[in-house]
Amino acid sequence: GKTTTGYYYGVKVPGGNVNVVLAEGTASEIRACDATTDDNGPLEENELPRTVLASIGIGNSDESGGSFTMRGGGKLTVKSGAVNNANALEVGQRLSAGIYLFSNVIIEGHAKIEMSGNKCISTFGAAYSRGISCSQMTITDNAQVTATGGDVSAVNSRESSGISASRPLVINGNAVLKAYGGDVTKQP
């Protein structure tokens, strides 16, 4: 659901250290909803505008630090929804991300993780689509990771990337990583 800050989440995780164990042979999917419609209808007294800024499969834009670890022998698919500024308040950038955390992300064991950003459009500002956006990422053991950014169209800054990490990306052991960006175009 949507938070008051304008972020939609498939799963909003707590801060600190989070561990996800994917049971052998299981396949799960997490998906955030599309945020492409005008939801600026009539507001209640003292209610803030409901501008949608982001659709995120797994994440937390309010917390930083700690680690988010996925392990085990199962498969997890994480998808964000499409985002545009149809809800036209001209504030903030727009973001579509499979995983969005201000923490270290660790994928280990035999985990198979697929994460993808979706189409992201801004006709007045910046837009970004990322498979994953995090502080640091470590992929190890026999983990298999695929990260894909969606198509982006914006007037200002624009980016589509499989992985956007502000610190090192580490790949160890027999881990396999595939990362792709989408098409990026400038709005007129």
Secondary structure, 3 states (H helix, E strand, C coil): CECCCCEEEEEECCCCCEEEEECCCCEEEEECCCECCCCCCCCCCCCCCCCCCEEEEEEEEEEEEEEEEEEECCEEEEECCCECCCCCCCCCCEEEEEEEEEEEEEECCCCEEEEECCCEEECCCCEEEEEEEECEEEECCCCEEEEECCCEEECCCEEEEEEEECCCEEECCCCEEEEECCCEEECC
